[in-house]
Amino acid sequence: MTVKWPAVPGVAFARKPGNDLVFARKPGNDLVFRGGRWVLWCENNGRRMHTLHGLADAPEEAWLPEEERVQTLRAVLQSVLKKPGVRKVVIETWNGEPVLDTPAAGTLRQLGAEADRASLVLWPSSLR
């Protein structure tokens, strides 16, 4: 499920030391929840995606197992592709690393992503 950024009185998100992840409330950025847990942060309509396992000090595989990752990503990508003005999703980074250098590249390709230089691209017609 993708929801709009909530306003939480008294809670501020900030940069963690050694982490370039910044949470900004603006169009195209989405918080993704699964089973009541905040599991994914998508910036710029999916251009940069971050699993939030690092904030919980848990391994990524334990935080979002493969089957849940596939289901969650499919739903997120479908949601992004339905936004006005979005013709495709271009994913450049996963957890701050070039997406093609991460294990997530395999999952994204399974969902229909195609490599385009250093990015993965999903078109509405290719999403499985």
Phi, psi and chi 1 to 4 in degrees:
 res  aa     phi    psi   chi1   chi2   chi3   chi4
   1 MET       -  134.0  169.5  170.3   81.3      -
   2 THR  -108.0  130.6  -57.4      -      -      -
   3 VAL  -127.6  159.5  -63.8      -      -      -
   4 LYS   -68.8  155.4  -62.6  -69.9 -177.1 -158.8
   5 TRP   -61.2  123.1  179.7  -82.5      -      -
   6 PRO   -83.3  145.3   29.7  -33.6      -      -
   7 ALA   -86.8  119.1      -      -      -      -
   8 VAL  -116.5  105.4 -177.7      -      -      -
   9 PRO   -57.9  133.4  -20.2   29.9      -      -
  10 GLY    80.9    0.1      -      -      -      -
  11 VAL  -115.4  126.3  175.5      -      -      -
  12 ALA  -122.0  133.8      -      -      -      -
  13 PHE   -96.0  135.9  -66.3   98.8      -      -
  14 ALA  -137.8  167.6      -      -      -      -
  15 ARG   -68.2  130.1 -163.1  178.7  -67.6 -107.0
  16 LYS   -85.4  144.5  -75.1 -177.5   73.3  172.9
  17 PRO   -54.6  130.8  -21.8   30.1      -      -
  18 GLY    79.1    7.0      -      -      -      -
  19 ASN  -126.8  127.2 -174.5  -10.5      -      -
  20 ASP   -89.0    8.5  -69.5  -24.9      -      -
  21 LEU   -77.1  119.7 -174.0   58.2      -      -
  22 VAL  -123.5  131.8  176.3      -      -      -
  23 PHE   -96.6  117.0  -58.3   95.3      -      -
  24 ALA  -121.6  135.3      -      -      -      -
  25 ARG   -88.9   97.8 -176.8  179.1  178.5 -179.5
  26 LYS  -154.5  160.5   62.3 -176.3 -172.2  179.1
  27 PRO   -58.1  139.3  -22.6   32.4      -      -
  28 GLY    94.5  -10.8      -      -      -      -
  29 ASN  -101.8  133.9  -70.0   -7.2      -      -
  30 ASP  -134.0  141.7  -64.7  -65.5      -      -
  31 LEU   -94.4  135.1  -53.8  172.2      -      -
  32 VAL  -119.3  125.6 -179.9      -      -      -
  33 PHE  -112.1  147.3  -68.9   83.3      -      -
  34 ARG  -142.1  122.5 -178.7  164.1  179.6   98.8
  35 GLY    59.3   33.7      -      -      -      -
  36 GLY    81.8   -0.3      -      -      -      -
  37 ARG  -106.0  142.5  -75.2 -173.4  -31.7  149.5
  38 TRP   -80.5  109.8 -174.5   10.6      -      -
  39 VAL  -111.6  -21.5  -64.7      -      -      -
  40 LEU  -148.1  141.8 -167.2   64.8      -      -
  41 TRP  -119.4  121.4  168.2 -115.1      -      -
  42 CYS  -113.3  125.1  -61.7      -      -      -
  43 GLU  -108.8  146.3  -67.6 -178.0   83.9      -
  44 ASN    52.1   52.7 -161.4    9.4      -      -
  45 ASN    55.1   40.6  -70.6  -39.5      -      -
  46 GLY    93.8   -2.0      -      -      -      -
  47 ARG   -59.8  -38.9 -168.8  165.4  -62.1  -84.8
  48 ARG  -126.0  123.8  -68.6  175.0  -61.4  -77.8
  49 MET  -120.6  142.5  -66.3 -159.8  178.5      -
  50 HIS  -136.5  124.1  -52.3  -87.8      -      -
  51 THR   -79.7  152.7   57.2      -      -      -
  52 LEU  -102.3   24.4  -61.3  174.9      -      -
  53 HIS   -63.3  -33.4   67.6  -78.0      -      -
  54 GLY   -64.5  -34.1      -      -      -      -
  55 LEU   -71.2  -21.1  -61.0  177.3      -      -
  56 ALA  -102.3    3.9      -      -      -      -
  57 ASP    52.3   46.1  -68.2  -35.3      -      -
  58 ALA  -126.1  150.2      -      -      -      -
  59 PRO   -64.3  147.3   -8.3   15.5      -      -
  60 GLU   -57.9  -40.3 -175.9  174.4   -0.9      -
  61 GLU   -62.6  -35.3  -62.0   76.9   25.2      -
  62 ALA   -77.5  -32.5      -      -      -      -
  63 TRP   -71.6  -42.3 -177.3 -111.6      -      -
  64 LEU  -142.4   87.9 -166.7   60.6      -      -
  65 PRO   -55.5  157.3  -21.5   31.5      -      -
  66 GLU   -51.4  -49.8 -178.0   66.2   21.5      -
  67 GLU   -64.1  -40.6 -175.7   55.8   34.8      -
  68 GLU   -66.5  -36.5  -73.3 -174.5   37.2      -
  69 ARG   -62.2  -44.2 -176.6 -178.4  -50.0  151.2
  70 VAL   -61.4  -48.9  169.3      -      -      -
  71 GLN   -63.4  -42.8  -67.1  171.2   -0.1      -
  72 THR   -66.4  -47.3  -59.0      -      -      -
  73 LEU   -62.4  -40.2  -77.0  172.6      -      -
  74 ARG   -59.1  -46.9 -177.4  179.0  -65.8  115.7
  75 ALA   -65.2  -41.6      -      -      -      -
  76 VAL   -64.9  -46.7  167.4      -      -      -
  77 LEU   -64.3  -39.2  -66.0  166.4      -      -
  78 GLN   -61.7  -41.6  -73.6  170.9  -22.2      -
  79 SER   -64.3  -45.1  176.0      -      -      -
  80 VAL   -63.6  -42.8  170.6      -      -      -
  81 LEU   -67.1  -17.5  -73.0  166.2      -      -
  82 LYS   -87.8   -7.2  -70.7  178.5 -177.2  175.6
  83 LYS   -70.4  144.2  -68.6 -179.3 -178.5 -178.8
  84 PRO   -59.1  134.0  -19.6   28.5      -      -
  85 GLY    84.2   -5.5      -      -      -      -
  86 VAL   -95.4  115.9  175.8      -      -      -
  87 ARG   -99.1  -25.4  -66.5 -176.3   14.7 -147.7
  88 LYS  -155.9  163.8   62.3 -177.0  176.8 -178.5
  89 VAL  -112.3  122.7  178.1      -      -      -
  90 VAL  -109.1  115.5  178.3      -      -      -
  91 ILE  -105.0  117.9  -56.8  165.8      -      -
  92 GLU   -99.3  -40.5  -66.3  177.2   -8.9      -
  93 THR  -132.8  151.9   63.9      -      -      -
  94 TRP  -130.2  117.3 -175.9  -89.0      -      -
  95 ASN    53.5   38.0  -68.6  -32.2      -      -
  96 GLY    82.2   -3.4      -      -      -      -
  97 GLU  -105.4  152.7  -59.2  -66.5  -35.1      -
  98 PRO   -55.1  128.3  -24.3   33.4      -      -
  99 VAL   -55.6  -36.0   69.6      -      -      -
 100 LEU   -68.6  -16.5  -67.4  175.2      -      -
 101 ASP   -95.9   11.4  -62.9  -19.2      -      -
 102 THR  -117.3  157.8   67.8      -      -      -
 103 PRO   -61.5  -23.4  -21.8   31.0      -      -
 104 ALA   -64.8  -22.5      -      -      -      -
 105 ALA   -57.9  -40.0      -      -      -      -
 106 GLY   -63.6  -41.9      -      -      -      -
 107 THR   -64.6  -43.7  -56.2      -      -      -
 108 LEU   -66.5  -37.3  -68.4  163.7      -      -
 109 ARG   -65.7  -37.6  -77.6 -169.5  166.5  125.4
 110 GLN   -59.1  -31.5  177.6 -176.8  -15.0      -
 111 LEU   -84.9   -2.1  -69.5  169.7      -      -
 112 GLY   110.8    6.8      -      -      -      -
 113 ALA   -69.7  146.7      -      -      -      -
 114 GLU  -118.6  143.1  -55.3  168.9   -7.7      -
 115 ALA   -74.3  137.4      -      -      -      -
 116 ASP  -141.8  100.4 -178.1   22.0      -      -
 117 ARG    57.8 -118.9  -64.7 -172.0  179.5   98.7
 118 ALA   -96.8    8.4      -      -      -      -
 119 SER  -115.7  168.5  -57.5      -      -      -
 120 LEU  -114.5  136.1  -72.7  173.0      -      -
 121 VAL  -120.4  134.5  178.1      -      -      -
 122 LEU  -119.7  127.2  -82.8  130.5      -      -
 123 TRP  -102.7  153.8  -61.8   89.4      -      -
 124 PRO   -54.1  -37.9  -24.1   32.0      -      -
 125 SER   -74.3  -17.5   60.1      -      -      -
 126 SER  -100.0  -12.7   66.0      -      -      -
 127 LEU   -67.9  123.0 -176.1   59.8      -      -
 128 ARG  -106.8      -  -66.3  178.5 -137.7  138.1
